[in-house]
Amino acid sequence: MRARSLGTALVAAALIGASVAAYLGLISGRIAAGDAYPRYSSLRRDPLGASVLYESLAELPGLRAERNLQPVGSLAGRPGSALFRIGAPPYGPGYRDLFPVAVAGARVVVAFAPDLFDPIGSGPAGERPSVPEPPEKAVPEPPEEAKESKPPEKGTAAPDRPRPDRGLRLRRMPGLTPALRRAVRKADEPDLPAAIPWRGTRYFDRLDPGWRVLYAMDGWPVAVERPVGRGRLVLLADAYALSNEALLADRATPLLAWLAGRASRVVFDETHHGLYEPAGLTSLMRRTGMQGFGLGALVLAALFLWRALAPLVPAPPAAAAAGPRLAGRASSDGLANLLGRHLRPAEALEASIEIWSQHAGARSEARREPIRALARETADPAEAYRKIARTLHPEKRKGTP
């Protein structure tokens, strides 16, 4: 019977293991196909991904490439590091949340997702209308005594510093449709190639003098950069040049080397794709390389449960020689057995009378002495018990054994 149960458990475990393996195979096949991650993610391996750039930088000696799956606020920018955000949405924060990283000294490169799937045609089709900035209000000239510089009072907030992207807009080129073109270098930067592949139709508008135009297409600035704090901020209106497709068909190696600069640590941000690593025990074990320890703990727990359910060793000989257990006895039999082990036959009747007196209470006072006299007159305890029972219950004489 035990062998049959063990065989059933093994078959069930084999079926569960096969199902899990098939499910993991489907998931890994989907991931290997390259379409399980968003466009321009460094985890995506098809032409629309950016895994080739990540893996190429990771193979370079003296350079460490890593992915960021934590909130951007946890990033610590420092000189000698670079941060890539490839495929950023044209609308929303885009890159403004990375300003602290650049101010700390890092080189921040943001490549916006091209409008590959915008409706074909000219004009602002598929584009959100830009909201014009409100006109500046005329501020009256303060009096002369108010112009003197005074230190801010304690508890008051310091005035906001002007952002370097104030007024910058990403607009669509009129009359252009998504197609593979060439962007021409405009900056006096010999390390940059003269032209790079370009597929997007957007350009940067309302640039202040602090921005330097790196590349332009048909006169529209499409790649710009500027210093921010101790670092630099580089914006590309199209991420095609960093994609797997471009690195295979039309690679611009000097551009990639210039974007990485002399960084010894390159971080690829994945949070704008909605990819986050939840903080917990599993993520901690993955970062510290303790997956083997966790697997070993699971195996030990499974063996403990198996040991608790089915002993791995045969029963000891003493337990087997003890004989079959007695079953089918009532609790009164146990009480009789207990009394028989601790009272002599001559004392059993006297103990029974004492217990009856305690339970009967005041009603037993008048009949206690006659009952004790009957017990003393009869030498046989069984016969004395019968006489006492007939005396106490005369109506049950015929049924008394």
Buried (B, 14 or more C-beta within 10 A) or exposed (E): EEEEEEEEEEEEEEEEEEEEEEEEEEEEEEBEEBEBBBBBBBBBBBBBBBBBBBEEBBEEEEBEBEBBBBEBEEBEBEEEBBBBBBBBEBEEEBBEBBBBBBBBBBBBBBBBBBBEEBEEEEEEEEBEEEEEEEEEEEEEEEEEEEEEEEEEEEEEEEEEEEEBBEEBBBBBBEEBEBEEBEBBBBBEEEEBBEBBBBBBBBBBBEBEEEBBBBBBBEEBBBBBBBEBBEBBBBBBBBBBBBBBBBBEEEBBEBBBBBBBBEBBBBBBBBBBBEBEBEEEEEEEBEEEEBEEEEEEEEEEEEEEEEEEEEEEEEEEEEEEEEEEEEEEEEEEEEEEEEEEEEBEEEEBBBEBBEEBBEEEEEEBEEBBEEBBEBBEEBEEBEEBBBBBBBEEEEEEEEEEE
